[in-house]
Each structure stands twice: as structure tokens, then as C-alpha cells.
Amino acid sequence: MLGTLMQLGRTLSGRPIEGATPEPESKAPKEESVEVAKKDAADEEQREGEEGDDVVVRLTLFPTSSHWAPPPDADATATAAGSRVAERQLVVPARGWVRVTRRRSTRRRLVLGLGRRLLSPIRSDRSAESDKAFDDRFGAFLDAPLAEQAAVRLVITGLAPADKDRKPFTGDENAPPLQPALELFPKLDTNGLFSDVFKIPESLVKTWQSAASDAFLVDHLEIVAVKISGLQAGVVSQTTSSIIDPIPGISIITDLDDTIKDSDVHRGAMPALNNALFTPSATAIDGMPNLFRLFYLNNPTAAFHYVSASPFQLIDPILDFLSAQDFPPGSVTLRDVWSQTSRRAYKDAIVKDLFTKYPFRKFILIGDAGEKDAEIYARVMREYPGRVAMILIRDVSGGKDAEQIKVVQEALKEVEDAAKVIFTDPGHMEETIGGLEERND
């Protein structure tokens, strides 16, 4: 899907989409398509008039996972006896994206209109909701990165609330005072992306946890980003960061597309593009949300990492999907669309980084047969012996593509039968992974 989105960008400059069949009733040349798009853009601009603001600042935080680091040499905490002891720190990554949408820009309207027209042959849903989905998702690739530096303030407010719909801290005067160590002002890159790291003393984390009520998650921190100056100051985003203790336990690393989310990637570039850009609401693979929730409820120390090669510009609909389907909280990692790293190398690096950060954990690796997940996971298992509890590969064809399954079986041939499952029905996996926590202590 990533390559297809990039191909679409080239197409808007006049290059054709491979595999797309033109509408039989339309024989208009490219120039006519552009003129129609221009007229549509002008009509839409006139209809909207003065409704809403022309410029909108959008701010999104990515869920992350934290890890414990040894105490720095210079760090020490006073004890009651007057001695000084070093304490470890919780390293909390904070990542996000801030961009500017110019909703009534003629160029934006023209590109969106032309994109809809060029992609019309692959589109299956022509509702108003589908139009809005396209404008939001493809429009994200047209947003301009925020140019203001020092305009975003990152704050850790403490433990995350159990109610995921609770409104975030907004910096009002009635909010409790914040410690300076829990405040950052990240630098924005040329895409509007930012990444920084909090380092929290263990004593403070333990204080939060010991004082927590049932209204808070003791294994998740709340991170809030606030735009504090310039255009539309006050825009807020919130997310969580998992606290993963360095003790034995199970973590799940899962792919998204066609593994837990019905994305049509295995059907080819055009169906995947239609699904990504025009489908108003994403659909979960039947049985996967329940499988994840059961494992989460039965294994309170479990951690989850959602890893996808989808472009980071699709972060908002992906977060909406995970929340709507009630998947367990966990880190979400997406790929930079302009990166030269291949999809395989990207995912390989992300998975290995998680193995390195959490050396006490064992991992369940979940993917699908439509991509290279089996090959990547088998290689990771060889490089980290004893660290992979199970490899689960979803048969996206429902048993109809024997050749595809042969490829998966070949990739996993060195993996013991007890540590691998190729499945069609997630319901059959509940017993398979249900006892892994106990067996891998």
C-alpha cells in the first residue's frame, strides 16, 4: 500500500496508475480531467463560503512503550538516612506529528478533486462518508509541516486514566503544578514529526503507582502535547506510554494490515488503495479483537506493539480503528513514507529494537501470509534464540492459496511445530496462546 500511495503522487503529475482500468464511459483526456477537477474545487469553495477556519493545525501523538535504564553516574537520590543511592530511570519516548491543513486552498482542492477522479475506477464506495474519508486521508499527505519551532510542549501528567475518553490536561490555571523534569519542547523535523525522550526517576514512578486509584492504569503513563504559541495555540493531543518492567513476561508484536485489520493488501495494490483511502470505517479481522482482549485480561503483565509499514500520515484512522475495536493499549509504529528503507528492512529493524529494549521478555509474533512476516519472524527467532514464544501467521486466503502457504511453511521450516501456527480462524487461537504466560515464566 505504501508504494501505491507514492505512485499516486507521481500520477497526479501526469504518470498513469498501473493496473487501473479506465471508466468505459469516460474517454476524456487528461486535460479535461484537470478542468473538471478545477471546476469541482471552485464549486466546493463557493459552497463552503466562510464556514469554519481556512487553516487548521492538527497535532497527533503516537502511543509508545517505555523501558528502564540503569542509573546515570551523576544521578543520585537522597535517602532518609542521609546517604545517596543511584536510582534507575524510566525512559519514555514521546513521538508525534504536527501539521497545517489549508482547507480552502485552491491547490489542495484541485489535487483532491483530481485524485478522486483518477481513482474513480478502483473506488467501491461513492457515499459522502467515503468522500470525507478520502479528503481526510489523502489530504494528510498534502498537509504542510508546522514551521514554528518551540511551539509544542510535551508533558507527562502521571499515570494514564482508565477512562480513555477522559479529556486531557489542557494547561489551565486549575491544573496541578508540573515538575520541570516532566516537560519537553521537542524540535520539529521537515515533515512536522518530532521525537524526544523523558527520563523519570524510579521513585517518582513508584509514588504515582502506590497512590493510584482504580481510575488510573498503573502500567501506563499519560503524555500530553499542547501547541503553546503561534497559530491556533491550545491545540491538544494525548496518548499513553506502556510501562514495561524488566521481569519475565510475554509481549505481542503484531502487524496491522490483513493481520488484525481488513486492509485488502493481499488482494493487490488497487483494492488496498481503495480500502485505505475510501472506506469510511476500517473493519477488524473477525475474532482478532476478542483474541487480543482475552490475552490482555488473562495476562496483566502483557505488552502490545502494533507495527505497520503503512505511512505515518495514516496515524489518525489507525488510532481510531484500534480504539473503536477496543484493542489493548500499546505502542504504534508506522513508517516514514519518504524513507528509502524497504518495508522488510523497516519491520525487521523495529522488531529487533523491541527485542533489545526488553531483554527479559518473550514475544508472540503475529503476521499474515500475504506479506513477508513469516520470513522476518523466522530470521528474528534465529538471531534471538529462546526469545520467541510463538509465531502466528494468518492465512489471508482462507485456505484457498496453497502456493502462498507453501512459501510460509518454507520460511518457517526451521521453527519447531510447537512454536508456530498458520491459522484461518482466530477463535481457534485462544487456547493456543492462553497458556503461554505460564509456560514461558
Stockholm file with secondary structure:
# STOCKHOLM 1.0

chainA/1-441         MLGTLMQLGRTLSGRPIEGATPEPESKAPKEESVEVAKKDAADEEQREGEEGDDVVVRLTLFPTSSHWAPPPDADATATAAGSRVAERQLVVPARGWVRVTRRRSTRRRLVLGLGRRLLSPIRSDRSAESDKAFDDRFGAFLDAPLAEQAAVRLVITGLAPADKDRKPFTGDENAPPLQPALELFPKLDTNGLFSDVFKIPESLVKTWQSAASDAFLVDHLEIVAVKISGLQAGVVSQTTSSIIDPIPGISIITDLDDTIKDSDVHRGAMPALNNALFTPSATAIDGMPNLFRLFYLNNPTAAFHYVSASPFQLIDPILDFLSAQDFPPGSVTLRDVWSQTSRRAYKDAIVKDLFTKYPFRKFILIGDAGEKDAEIYARVMREYPGRVAMILIRDVSGGKDAEQIKVVQEALKEVEDAAKVIFTDPGHMEETIGGLEERND
#=GR chainA/1-441 SS CHHHHHHHHHHTTTCCCTTCCCCTTCCCCHHHHHHHHHHHHHHHHHHHTTCSCSEEEEEEEECEEEEEECCCTTCCEECTTSCEECCCEEEEEEEEEEEEEETTCHHHHHHHHHHHHHTGGGCCCCSHHHHHHHHHHHHHTTCEECCCTTCEEEEEEEEEESCTTSCCCCCCTTSCCCCGGGEECCCBCTTSEEEEEEEEEHHHHHHHHHHCCTTEEEEEEEEEEEECSSTTTTCEEEEEEEECCSSSEEEEEECCBTTTEECCGGGCHHHHHHHHHHCSSCEECTTHHHHHHHHHHHCTTCEEEEEEEEEGGGHHHHHHHHHHTTCCCCEEEEECTTCCSCHHHHHHHHHHHHHHHCTTEEEEEEEETTTTHHHHHHHHHHHSTTCEEEEEEECTTTTCCHHHHHHHHHHTTTSCGGGEEEESCGGGGHHHHHTHHHHTC
#=GC SS_cons         CHHHHHHHHHHTTTCCCTTCCCCTTCCCCHHHHHHHHHHHHHHHHHHHTTCSCSEEEEEEEECEEEEEECCCTTCCEECTTSCEECCCEEEEEEEEEEEEEETTCHHHHHHHHHHHHHTGGGCCCCSHHHHHHHHHHHHHTTCEECCCTTCEEEEEEEEEESCTTSCCCCCCTTSCCCCGGGEECCCBCTTSEEEEEEEEEHHHHHHHHHHCCTTEEEEEEEEEEEECSSTTTTCEEEEEEEECCSSSEEEEEECCBTTTEECCGGGCHHHHHHHHHHCSSCEECTTHHHHHHHHHHHCTTCEEEEEEEEEGGGHHHHHHHHHHTTCCCCEEEEECTTCCSCHHHHHHHHHHHHHHHCTTEEEEEEEETTTTHHHHHHHHHHHSTTCEEEEEEECTTTTCCHHHHHHHHHHTTTSCGGGEEEESCGGGGHHHHHTHHHHTC
//
